[in-house]
Amino acid sequence: MGDPKYPRRVWRKPKRPLNYELKMEELKTLGTFGLRTKRELWKAHTELSRVRHQARSLLALRQEIREEKEPILMKSLARIGLVSSDATLDDVLNLNANDLLSRRLQTIVTKKLGFKTPYQARQAVIHGHIMIGERKVDIPSYTVTVEEENSIHFSPESKIPEMLEKTKSKEPVLDTDVEETVETAVEEPIKDESSSTE
């Protein structure tokens, strides 16, 4: 049977979780990226602090050792699209949590496949409507590499593309009707005022 596994937590809570400004900033980030809980945000912050720690430790090493180890870190970060291929360790230290969250499958699907909200994209991913190449991926927090980004598409049996096209075709008609009613409502009071002054 073997020894039971006790998985370690992969996130750390903020030192002052009840700070009002921090709470408002966290809520804004949750809504922007469609995160389910703050735990997902804390995971991103913890992963980012780990990468920054690696970069700082590399800066402290001697030049010969640094030249050997630095390309390994930069290559892994460039592979997932966090930094460019010619970036330096200073660019790694300037990364923030939003850069890491923007590489999630949920965020890329929202931008690429035309969903209205990240929560719609999350639901599509969880229910198995999204494929990367030939395989279905149902994990919204999956980190998409640069190579995989162009191979994201709907699964063949998914009916979501048809639904998205229907909503897009209905939207422009509603917008023009609203604009016309607003224009007529604005013009009418002006005519009344001019007639009353005469």
Secondary structure, DSSP 8 states (H G I E B T S, - for coil): --------------S-TT-HHHHHHHHHHHHHHT-SSHHHHHHHHHHHHHHHHHHHHHHTS-HHHHHHHHHHHHHHHHHTTSS-TT--HHHHHT--HHHHHTTBHHHHHHHHTT-SSHHHHHHHHHTT-EEETTEE---TT-B--HHHHTTEEE-TT--HHHHHHHHHHHHHHHHHHHHHHHHHHHHHHHHHHHHHH-
